């Protein structure tokens, strides 16, 4: 048996066939593919550290932050979840420099097939990581816009016609059925033409760019078998999570004992152990 301990971060991923996953502890990466079909264990030591300031905290907020950072950082503000509520132009951004670096940059509106058809937004540097983290089996960029705020406004327009959430239980229970994303794009675009015209009128013709030649990205995950029933595991309920590693999808480990979302527990100090 071998073991490693450290502070957990979201798994690093690389698009391959299938996706390559690395468990991250204290910035050290451990490939998970060799442990498919084998027993693994993760034990929470009881200590939680903020993933930003690294202070010891009794409780984690927003997937890894202490309460002061959660209340202070721009990356934890409501507008990150709902970018259409961006208040940078009002001069009330928590961290204007951070906003300029992360939000006042080109973003993409995309369609993805995760548990079903959904719309989403992301920065170019997060493609295809964002899609992998959501467990999408295919994704297609459809619009390029000049800022996160504009992507949020377009996402709101699309949400009147298509979901913007992944049903994580369904995503983990089976392979998503095929969806023709190009056909879905062509069907949806006419339904958001008013929003497109409004954004171009308000922010200029170059504010929104259609991407008709974009290619669909197919994604396959390292899964030996899907669970017949999704049982959620949590370090907050049981510090010891163990079982045979049946697969990895999104940011979830699929064990024969249940599934655990490792991103949710970023900042938790854990001991990772394997046996052959």
Secondary structure, DSSP 8 states (H G I E B T S, - for coil): -EEEEEEEEEEEEE--BS-EEEEEETTEEEE-GGGBTSEEEEEEEEEEE-TTT--EESS-BTTTB-HHHHHH-GGGSHHHHSGGG--GGGT--TTHHHHHHHTSS-EEEEEEESSSEEEEEEEGGGTTHHHHHTT-SEEEEEEEESSHHHHHHHHHHHHTTSB----HHHHHHS------HHHHHHHHHGGGHHHHHHHHHHH-GGGEEE-TT---EE-B--BS---SS--B--TTT-SEEEEEEEEEETTEEEETTEEEEGGGGTTEEEEEEE--
